[in-house]
Amino acid sequence: MQTPVRSNPTVGSVSRKVMEVNPNLGVQDIIYIIRQSVMYEHGIKDGFTKTEVIDEKKALAMARATCSRG
């Protein structure tokens, strides 16, 4: 039985989508959003078996929230 392959979003693809939501974000803003959107799977955060996955929905929600700041 094969394990289904799941495609995880890349930093580049999430960065591009975040910039589409709010093109006024700076590099540090985008880095912050992506870091805050990382989930850890398959093990503990500081363990050898961790897998870091970007929660794309969370990143885009955070980017949308920056649009309402004024």
PyMOL Python script that loads the backbone (N, CA, C, O; Angstrom):
from pymol import cmd

cmd.read_pdbstr("""\
ATOM      1  N   MET A   1       0.829  -1.179   0.000  1.00  0.00           N
ATOM      2  CA  MET A   1       0.000   0.000   0.000  1.00  0.00           C
ATOM      3  C   MET A   1       0.877   1.248   0.000  1.00  0.00           C
ATOM      4  O   MET A   1       1.778   1.374   0.829  1.00  0.00           O
ATOM      5  N   GLN A   2       0.627   2.139  -0.896  1.00  0.00           N
ATOM      6  CA  GLN A   2       1.420   3.351  -0.978  1.00  0.00           C
ATOM      7  C   GLN A   2       0.829   4.442  -0.095  1.00  0.00           C
ATOM      8  O   GLN A   2      -0.387   4.553   0.065  1.00  0.00           O
ATOM      9  N   THR A   3       1.725   5.241   0.471  1.00  0.00           N
ATOM     10  CA  THR A   3       1.306   6.397   1.242  1.00  0.00           C
ATOM     11  C   THR A   3       0.971   7.516   0.275  1.00  0.00           C
ATOM     12  O   THR A   3       1.764   7.817  -0.616  1.00  0.00           O
ATOM     13  N   PRO A   4      -0.200   8.144   0.436  1.00  0.00           N
ATOM     14  CA  PRO A   4      -0.530   9.249  -0.482  1.00  0.00           C
ATOM     15  C   PRO A   4       0.463  10.395  -0.335  1.00  0.00           C
ATOM     16  O   PRO A   4       0.852  10.755   0.776  1.00  0.00           O
ATOM     17  N   VAL A   5       0.861  10.954  -1.449  1.00  0.00           N
ATOM     18  CA  VAL A   5       1.799  12.069  -1.455  1.00  0.00           C
ATOM     19  C   VAL A   5       0.998  13.360  -1.359  1.00  0.00           C
ATOM     20  O   VAL A   5       0.068  13.593  -2.130  1.00  0.00           O
ATOM     21  N   ARG A   6       1.377  14.192  -0.397  1.00  0.00           N
ATOM     22  CA  ARG A   6       0.696  15.472  -0.216  1.00  0.00           C
ATOM     23  C   ARG A   6       1.663  16.580  -0.587  1.00  0.00           C
ATOM     24  O   ARG A   6       2.810  16.597  -0.138  1.00  0.00           O
ATOM     25  N   SER A   7       1.205  17.478  -1.387  1.00  0.00           N
ATOM     26  CA  SER A   7       2.040  18.593  -1.801  1.00  0.00           C
ATOM     27  C   SER A   7       1.892  19.732  -0.794  1.00  0.00           C
ATOM     28  O   SER A   7       0.793  20.240  -0.572  1.00  0.00           O
ATOM     29  N   ASN A   8       2.989  20.117  -0.201  1.00  0.00           N
ATOM     30  CA  ASN A   8       2.984  21.219   0.758  1.00  0.00           C
ATOM     31  C   ASN A   8       3.349  22.512   0.051  1.00  0.00           C
ATOM     32  O   ASN A   8       4.167  22.509  -0.869  1.00  0.00           O
ATOM     33  N   PRO A   9       2.750  23.616   0.473  1.00  0.00           N
ATOM     34  CA  PRO A   9       3.086  24.896  -0.169  1.00  0.00           C
ATOM     35  C   PRO A   9       4.537  25.288   0.103  1.00  0.00           C
ATOM     36  O   PRO A   9       5.068  25.039   1.185  1.00  0.00           O
ATOM     37  N   THR A  10       5.154  25.892  -0.874  1.00  0.00           N
ATOM     38  CA  THR A  10       6.537  26.344  -0.719  1.00  0.00           C
ATOM     39  C   THR A  10       6.555  27.783  -0.205  1.00  0.00           C
ATOM     40  O   THR A  10       5.558  28.500  -0.290  1.00  0.00           O
ATOM     41  N   VAL A  11       7.684  28.179   0.320  1.00  0.00           N
ATOM     42  CA  VAL A  11       7.846  29.558   0.789  1.00  0.00           C
ATOM     43  C   VAL A  11       7.611  30.526  -0.360  1.00  0.00           C
ATOM     44  O   VAL A  11       6.959  31.556  -0.185  1.00  0.00           O
ATOM     45  N   GLY A  12       8.135  30.204  -1.520  1.00  0.00           N
ATOM     46  CA  GLY A  12       7.981  31.082  -2.683  1.00  0.00           C
ATOM     47  C   GLY A  12       6.539  31.250  -3.106  1.00  0.00           C
ATOM     48  O   GLY A  12       6.100  32.361  -3.405  1.00  0.00           O
ATOM     49  N   SER A  13       5.792  30.144  -3.133  1.00  0.00           N
ATOM     50  CA  SER A  13       4.400  30.238  -3.575  1.00  0.00           C
ATOM     51  C   SER A  13       3.550  31.002  -2.567  1.00  0.00           C
ATOM     52  O   SER A  13       2.676  31.777  -2.955  1.00  0.00           O
ATOM     53  N   VAL A  14       3.799  30.791  -1.271  1.00  0.00           N
ATOM     54  CA  VAL A  14       3.046  31.517  -0.249  1.00  0.00           C
ATOM     55  C   VAL A  14       3.426  32.994  -0.272  1.00  0.00           C
ATOM     56  O   VAL A  14       2.558  33.859  -0.149  1.00  0.00           O
ATOM     57  N   SER A  15       4.710  33.289  -0.428  1.00  0.00           N
ATOM     58  CA  SER A  15       5.159  34.684  -0.504  1.00  0.00           C
ATOM     59  C   SER A  15       4.478  35.414  -1.650  1.00  0.00           C
ATOM     60  O   SER A  15       4.039  36.554  -1.495  1.00  0.00           O
ATOM     61  N   ARG A  16       4.392  34.762  -2.786  1.00  0.00           N
ATOM     62  CA  ARG A  16       3.758  35.366  -3.965  1.00  0.00           C
ATOM     63  C   ARG A  16       2.285  35.661  -3.683  1.00  0.00           C
ATOM     64  O   ARG A  16       1.788  36.738  -4.012  1.00  0.00           O
ATOM     65  N   LYS A  17       1.594  34.701  -3.074  1.00  0.00           N
ATOM     66  CA  LYS A  17       0.170  34.902  -2.779  1.00  0.00           C
ATOM     67  C   LYS A  17      -0.035  35.988  -1.730  1.00  0.00           C
ATOM     68  O   LYS A  17      -0.983  36.768  -1.821  1.00  0.00           O
ATOM     69  N   VAL A  18       0.846  36.045  -0.740  1.00  0.00           N
ATOM     70  CA  VAL A  18       0.769  37.092   0.289  1.00  0.00           C
ATOM     71  C   VAL A  18       0.949  38.461  -0.362  1.00  0.00           C
ATOM     72  O   VAL A  18       0.234  39.407  -0.031  1.00  0.00           O
ATOM     73  N   MET A  19       1.905  38.568  -1.288  1.00  0.00           N
ATOM     74  CA  MET A  19       2.137  39.841  -1.973  1.00  0.00           C
ATOM     75  C   MET A  19       0.967  40.223  -2.878  1.00  0.00           C
ATOM     76  O   MET A  19       0.704  41.408  -3.083  1.00  0.00           O
ATOM     77  N   GLU A  20       0.258  39.216  -3.427  1.00  0.00           N
ATOM     78  CA  GLU A  20      -0.924  39.510  -4.240  1.00  0.00           C
ATOM     79  C   GLU A  20      -2.038  40.091  -3.371  1.00  0.00           C
ATOM     80  O   GLU A  20      -2.777  40.976  -3.803  1.00  0.00           O
ATOM     81  N   VAL A  21      -2.151  39.583  -2.137  1.00  0.00           N
ATOM     82  CA  VAL A  21      -3.174  40.088  -1.214  1.00  0.00           C
ATOM     83  C   VAL A  21      -2.862  41.519  -0.812  1.00  0.00           C
ATOM     84  O   VAL A  21      -3.746  42.375  -0.810  1.00  0.00           O
ATOM     85  N   ASN A  22      -1.595  41.782  -0.468  1.00  0.00           N
ATOM     86  CA  ASN A  22      -1.194  43.134  -0.056  1.00  0.00           C
ATOM     87  C   ASN A  22       0.196  43.445  -0.607  1.00  0.00           C
ATOM     88  O   ASN A  22       1.202  43.104   0.016  1.00  0.00           O
ATOM     89  N   PRO A  23       0.254  44.091  -1.770  1.00  0.00           N
ATOM     90  CA  PRO A  23       1.546  44.397  -2.388  1.00  0.00           C
ATOM     91  C   PRO A  23       2.368  45.432  -1.613  1.00  0.00           C
ATOM     92  O   PRO A  23       3.536  45.650  -1.935  1.00  0.00           O
ATOM     93  N   ASN A  24       1.784  46.065  -0.608  1.00  0.00           N
ATOM     94  CA  ASN A  24       2.508  47.063   0.181  1.00  0.00           C
ATOM     95  C   ASN A  24       3.313  46.460   1.322  1.00  0.00           C
ATOM     96  O   ASN A  24       4.012  47.188   2.027  1.00  0.00           O
ATOM     97  N   LEU A  25       3.231  45.150   1.522  1.00  0.00           N
ATOM     98  CA  LEU A  25       4.002  44.514   2.595  1.00  0.00           C
ATOM     99  C   LEU A  25       5.489  44.518   2.256  1.00  0.00           C
ATOM    100  O   LEU A  25       5.878  44.325   1.105  1.00  0.00           O
ATOM    101  N   GLY A  26       6.299  44.739   3.263  1.00  0.00           N
ATOM    102  CA  GLY A  26       7.743  44.684   3.088  1.00  0.00           C
ATOM    103  C   GLY A  26       8.269  43.274   3.304  1.00  0.00           C
ATOM    104  O   GLY A  26       7.532  42.377   3.712  1.00  0.00           O
ATOM    105  N   VAL A  27       9.527  43.095   3.029  1.00  0.00           N
ATOM    106  CA  VAL A  27      10.160  41.788   3.173  1.00  0.00           C
ATOM    107  C   VAL A  27      10.016  41.266   4.601  1.00  0.00           C
ATOM    108  O   VAL A  27       9.661  40.104   4.802  1.00  0.00           O
ATOM    109  N   GLN A  28      10.286  42.108   5.584  1.00  0.00           N
ATOM    110  CA  GLN A  28      10.200  41.673   6.979  1.00  0.00           C
ATOM    111  C   GLN A  28       8.769  41.284   7.359  1.00  0.00           C
ATOM    112  O   GLN A  28       8.565  40.359   8.145  1.00  0.00           O
ATOM    113  N   ASP A  29       7.783  41.988   6.802  1.00  0.00           N
ATOM    114  CA  ASP A  29       6.383  41.645   7.057  1.00  0.00           C
ATOM    115  C   ASP A  29       6.057  40.250   6.519  1.00  0.00           C
ATOM    116  O   ASP A  29       5.400  39.452   7.187  1.00  0.00           O
ATOM    117  N   ILE A  30       6.521  39.977   5.319  1.00  0.00           N
ATOM    118  CA  ILE A  30       6.260  38.684   4.688  1.00  0.00           C
ATOM    119  C   ILE A  30       6.954  37.561   5.456  1.00  0.00           C
ATOM    120  O   ILE A  30       6.368  36.501   5.678  1.00  0.00           O
ATOM    121  N   ILE A  31       8.188  37.794   5.856  1.00  0.00           N
ATOM    122  CA  ILE A  31       8.915  36.795   6.647  1.00  0.00           C
ATOM    123  C   ILE A  31       8.171  36.517   7.947  1.00  0.00           C
ATOM    124  O   ILE A  31       8.019  35.361   8.343  1.00  0.00           O
ATOM    125  N   TYR A  32       7.712  37.565   8.605  1.00  0.00           N
ATOM    126  CA  TYR A  32       6.978  37.410   9.867  1.00  0.00           C
ATOM    127  C   TYR A  32       5.715  36.573   9.652  1.00  0.00           C
ATOM    128  O   TYR A  32       5.446  35.648  10.418  1.00  0.00           O
ATOM    129  N   ILE A  33       4.953  36.890   8.627  1.00  0.00           N
ATOM    130  CA  ILE A  33       3.715  36.167   8.345  1.00  0.00           C
ATOM    131  C   ILE A  33       4.003  34.691   8.103  1.00  0.00           C
ATOM    132  O   ILE A  33       3.312  33.826   8.641  1.00  0.00           O
ATOM    133  N   ILE A  34       5.007  34.403   7.307  1.00  0.00           N
ATOM    134  CA  ILE A  34       5.326  33.001   7.008  1.00  0.00           C
ATOM    135  C   ILE A  34       5.798  32.270   8.263  1.00  0.00           C
ATOM    136  O   ILE A  34       5.378  31.141   8.514  1.00  0.00           O
ATOM    137  N   ARG A  35       6.661  32.898   9.045  1.00  0.00           N
ATOM    138  CA  ARG A  35       7.132  32.245  10.283  1.00  0.00           C
ATOM    139  C   ARG A  35       5.985  31.969  11.246  1.00  0.00           C
ATOM    140  O   ARG A  35       5.967  30.934  11.913  1.00  0.00           O
ATOM    141  N   GLN A  36       5.032  32.887  11.320  1.00  0.00           N
ATOM    142  CA  GLN A  36       3.897  32.700  12.227  1.00  0.00           C
ATOM    143  C   GLN A  36       2.916  31.650  11.702  1.00  0.00           C
ATOM    144  O   GLN A  36       2.057  31.175  12.445  1.00  0.00           O
ATOM    145  N   SER A  37       3.040  31.292  10.437  1.00  0.00           N
ATOM    146  CA  SER A  37       2.118  30.351   9.812  1.00  0.00           C
ATOM    147  C   SER A  37       2.660  28.923   9.739  1.00  0.00           C
ATOM    148  O   SER A  37       2.001  28.041   9.188  1.00  0.00           O
ATOM    149  N   VAL A  38       3.844  28.691  10.286  1.00  0.00           N
ATOM    150  CA  VAL A  38       4.451  27.357  10.219  1.00  0.00           C
ATOM    151  C   VAL A  38       3.822  26.434  11.254  1.00  0.00           C
ATOM    152  O   VAL A  38       3.651  26.800  12.417  1.00  0.00           O
ATOM    153  N   MET A  39       3.480  25.221  10.804  1.00  0.00           N
ATOM    154  CA  MET A  39       2.999  24.165  11.685  1.00  0.00           C
ATOM    155  C   MET A  39       4.068  23.073  11.709  1.00  0.00           C
ATOM    156  O   MET A  39       4.816  22.901  10.746  1.00  0.00           O
ATOM    157  N   TYR A  40       4.129  22.352  12.798  1.00  0.00           N
ATOM    158  CA  TYR A  40       5.081  21.251  12.912  1.00  0.00           C
ATOM    159  C   TYR A  40       4.313  19.943  12.916  1.00  0.00           C
ATOM    160  O   TYR A  40       3.379  19.764  13.698  1.00  0.00           O
ATOM    161  N   GLU A  41       4.709  19.037  12.045  1.00  0.00           N
ATOM    162  CA  GLU A  41       4.054  17.736  11.932  1.00  0.00           C
ATOM    163  C   GLU A  41       5.065  16.629  12.170  1.00  0.00           C
ATOM    164  O   GLU A  41       6.271  16.825  12.020  1.00  0.00           O
ATOM    165  N   HIS A  42       4.563  15.478  12.537  1.00  0.00           N
ATOM    166  CA  HIS A  42       5.377  14.266  12.657  1.00  0.00           C
ATOM    167  C   HIS A  42       6.505  14.394  13.664  1.00  0.00           C
ATOM    168  O   HIS A  42       7.654  14.085  13.349  1.00  0.00           O
ATOM    169  N   GLY A  43       6.202  14.832  14.838  1.00  0.00           N
ATOM    170  CA  GLY A  43       7.229  14.880  15.865  1.00  0.00           C
ATOM    171  C   GLY A  43       7.210  16.176  16.638  1.00  0.00           C
ATOM    172  O   GLY A  43       6.373  17.048  16.405  1.00  0.00           O
ATOM    173  N   ILE A  44       8.126  16.288  17.544  1.00  0.00           N
ATOM    174  CA  ILE A  44       8.198  17.475  18.366  1.00  0.00           C
ATOM    175  C   ILE A  44       8.941  18.588  17.646  1.00  0.00           C
ATOM    176  O   ILE A  44       9.696  18.338  16.706  1.00  0.00           O
ATOM    177  N   LYS A  45       8.727  19.788  18.082  1.00  0.00           N
ATOM    178  CA  LYS A  45       9.280  20.960  17.413  1.00  0.00           C
ATOM    179  C   LYS A  45      10.805  20.907  17.297  1.00  0.00           C
ATOM    180  O   LYS A  45      11.352  21.275  16.258  1.00  0.00           O
ATOM    181  N   ASP A  46      11.489  20.462  18.333  1.00  0.00           N
ATOM    182  CA  ASP A  46      12.953  20.448  18.298  1.00  0.00           C
ATOM    183  C   ASP A  46      13.521  19.065  18.018  1.00  0.00           C
ATOM    184  O   ASP A  46      14.722  18.849  18.178  1.00  0.00           O
ATOM    185  N   GLY A  47      12.676  18.123  17.601  1.00  0.00           N
ATOM    186  CA  GLY A  47      13.124  16.762  17.345  1.00  0.00           C
ATOM    187  C   GLY A  47      13.639  16.579  15.932  1.00  0.00           C
ATOM    188  O   GLY A  47      13.532  17.474  15.093  1.00  0.00           O
ATOM    189  N   PHE A  48      14.196  15.417  15.683  1.00  0.00           N
ATOM    190  CA  PHE A  48      14.765  15.130  14.368  1.00  0.00           C
ATOM    191  C   PHE A  48      13.695  14.764  13.345  1.00  0.00           C
ATOM    192  O   PHE A  48      13.941  14.821  12.141  1.00  0.00           O
ATOM    193  N   THR A  49      12.518  14.392  13.818  1.00  0.00           N
ATOM    194  CA  THR A  49      11.503  13.918  12.891  1.00  0.00           C
ATOM    195  C   THR A  49      10.490  14.984  12.504  1.00  0.00           C
ATOM    196  O   THR A  49       9.470  14.676  11.889  1.00  0.00           O
ATOM    197  N   LYS A  50      10.759  16.208  12.853  1.00  0.00           N
ATOM    198  CA  LYS A  50       9.784  17.265  12.564  1.00  0.00           C
ATOM    199  C   LYS A  50       9.694  17.557  11.068  1.00  0.00           C
ATOM    200  O   LYS A  50      10.655  17.393  10.317  1.00  0.00           O
ATOM    201  N   THR A  51       8.538  17.982  10.681  1.00  0.00           N
ATOM    202  CA  THR A  51       8.308  18.478   9.333  1.00  0.00           C
ATOM    203  C   THR A  51       7.637  19.826   9.487  1.00  0.00           C
ATOM    204  O   THR A  51       6.587  19.935  10.120  1.00  0.00           O
ATOM    205  N   GLU A  52       8.225  20.830   8.924  1.00  0.00           N
ATOM    206  CA  GLU A  52       7.640  22.165   8.979  1.00  0.00           C
ATOM    207  C   GLU A  52       6.788  22.374   7.737  1.00  0.00           C
ATOM    208  O   GLU A  52       7.252  22.189   6.612  1.00  0.00           O
ATOM    209  N   VAL A  53       5.546  22.758   7.955  1.00  0.00           N
ATOM    210  CA  VAL A  53       4.607  22.972   6.860  1.00  0.00           C
ATOM    211  C   VAL A  53       3.981  24.343   7.041  1.00  0.00           C
ATOM    212  O   VAL A  53       3.557  24.700   8.140  1.00  0.00           O
ATOM    213  N   ILE A  54       3.926  25.105   5.973  1.00  0.00           N
ATOM    214  CA  ILE A  54       3.305  26.428   6.029  1.00  0.00           C
ATOM    215  C   ILE A  54       1.796  26.260   5.907  1.00  0.00           C
ATOM    216  O   ILE A  54       1.302  25.625   4.975  1.00  0.00           O
ATOM    217  N   ASP A  55       1.078  26.832   6.855  1.00  0.00           N
ATOM    218  CA  ASP A  55      -0.387  26.865   6.798  1.00  0.00           C
ATOM    219  C   ASP A  55      -0.754  28.048   5.898  1.00  0.00           C
ATOM    220  O   ASP A  55      -0.824  29.192   6.347  1.00  0.00           O
ATOM    221  N   GLU A  56      -0.982  27.747   4.636  1.00  0.00           N
ATOM    222  CA  GLU A  56      -1.217  28.790   3.644  1.00  0.00           C
ATOM    223  C   GLU A  56      -2.461  29.620   3.971  1.00  0.00           C
ATOM    224  O   GLU A  56      -2.460  30.838   3.793  1.00  0.00           O
ATOM    225  N   LYS A  57      -3.511  28.967   4.444  1.00  0.00           N
ATOM    226  CA  LYS A  57      -4.737  29.696   4.786  1.00  0.00           C
ATOM    227  C   LYS A  57      -4.472  30.711   5.891  1.00  0.00           C
ATOM    228  O   LYS A  57      -4.977  31.833   5.843  1.00  0.00           O
ATOM    229  N   LYS A  58      -3.690  30.323   6.876  1.00  0.00           N
ATOM    230  CA  LYS A  58      -3.360  31.235   7.979  1.00  0.00           C
ATOM    231  C   LYS A  58      -2.528  32.411   7.463  1.00  0.00           C
ATOM    232  O   LYS A  58      -2.774  33.557   7.837  1.00  0.00           O
ATOM    233  N   ALA A  59      -1.548  32.128   6.607  1.00  0.00           N
ATOM    234  CA  ALA A  59      -0.698  33.188   6.060  1.00  0.00           C
ATOM    235  C   ALA A  59      -1.529  34.195   5.265  1.00  0.00           C
ATOM    236  O   ALA A  59      -1.329  35.403   5.387  1.00  0.00           O
ATOM    237  N   LEU A  60      -2.453  33.701   4.458  1.00  0.00           N
ATOM    238  CA  LEU A  60      -3.272  34.609   3.652  1.00  0.00           C
ATOM    239  C   LEU A  60      -4.240  35.394   4.526  1.00  0.00           C
ATOM    240  O   LEU A  60      -4.524  36.558   4.243  1.00  0.00           O
ATOM    241  N   ALA A  61      -4.747  34.774   5.577  1.00  0.00           N
ATOM    242  CA  ALA A  61      -5.621  35.499   6.506  1.00  0.00           C
ATOM    243  C   ALA A  61      -4.842  36.612   7.201  1.00  0.00           C
ATOM    244  O   ALA A  61      -5.361  37.713   7.386  1.00  0.00           O
ATOM    245  N   MET A  62      -3.601  36.330   7.586  1.00  0.00           N
ATOM    246  CA  MET A  62      -2.766  37.359   8.218  1.00  0.00           C
ATOM    247  C   MET A  62      -2.489  38.492   7.236  1.00  0.00           C
ATOM    248  O   MET A  62      -2.496  39.662   7.619  1.00  0.00           O
ATOM    249  N   ALA A  63      -2.246  38.150   5.971  1.00  0.00           N
ATOM    250  CA  ALA A  63      -1.996  39.189   4.952  1.00  0.00           C
ATOM    251  C   ALA A  63      -3.250  40.051   4.747  1.00  0.00           C
ATOM    252  O   ALA A  63      -3.155  41.271   4.619  1.00  0.00           O
ATOM    253  N   ARG A  64      -4.424  39.404   4.716  1.00  0.00           N
ATOM    254  CA  ARG A  64      -5.667  40.164   4.562  1.00  0.00           C
ATOM    255  C   ARG A  64      -5.882  41.105   5.733  1.00  0.00           C
ATOM    256  O   ARG A  64      -6.378  42.218   5.561  1.00  0.00           O
ATOM    257  N   ALA A  65      -5.507  40.656   6.924  1.00  0.00           N
ATOM    258  CA  ALA A  65      -5.667  41.495   8.134  1.00  0.00           C
ATOM    259  C   ALA A  65      -4.818  42.755   8.042  1.00  0.00           C
ATOM    260  O   ALA A  65      -5.174  43.778   8.627  1.00  0.00           O
ATOM    261  N   THR A  66      -3.703  42.703   7.320  1.00  0.00           N
ATOM    262  CA  THR A  66      -2.856  43.893   7.185  1.00  0.00           C
ATOM    263  C   THR A  66      -3.494  44.930   6.273  1.00  0.00           C
ATOM    264  O   THR A  66      -3.149  46.110   6.339  1.00  0.00           O
ATOM    265  N   CYS A  67      -4.417  44.505   5.426  1.00  0.00           N
ATOM    266  CA  CYS A  67      -5.086  45.438   4.514  1.00  0.00           C
ATOM    267  C   CYS A  67      -6.036  46.363   5.267  1.00  0.00           C
ATOM    268  O   CYS A  67      -6.304  47.479   4.822  1.00  0.00           O
ATOM    269  N   SER A  68      -6.537  45.904   6.394  1.00  0.00           N
ATOM    270  CA  SER A  68      -7.511  46.713   7.143  1.00  0.00           C
ATOM    271  C   SER A  68      -6.832  47.671   8.113  1.00  0.00           C
ATOM    272  O   SER A  68      -7.493  48.498   8.742  1.00  0.00           O
ATOM    273  N   ARG A  69      -5.506  47.559   8.233  1.00  0.00           N
ATOM    274  CA  ARG A  69      -4.798  48.503   9.106  1.00  0.00           C
ATOM    275  C   ARG A  69      -4.749  49.859   8.425  1.00  0.00           C
ATOM    276  O   ARG A  69      -4.574  49.950   7.210  1.00  0.00           O
ATOM    277  N   GLY A  70      -4.899  50.881   9.195  1.00  0.00           N
ATOM    278  CA  GLY A  70      -4.851  52.174   8.547  1.00  0.00           C
ATOM    279  C   GLY A  70      -4.338  53.175   9.425  1.00  0.00           C
ATOM    280  O   GLY A  70      -4.228  54.338   9.038  1.00  0.00           O
TER     281      GLY A  70
END
""", "prot")
cmd.dss("prot")
cmd.show_as("cartoon", "prot")
cmd.util.cbc("prot")
cmd.orient("prot")
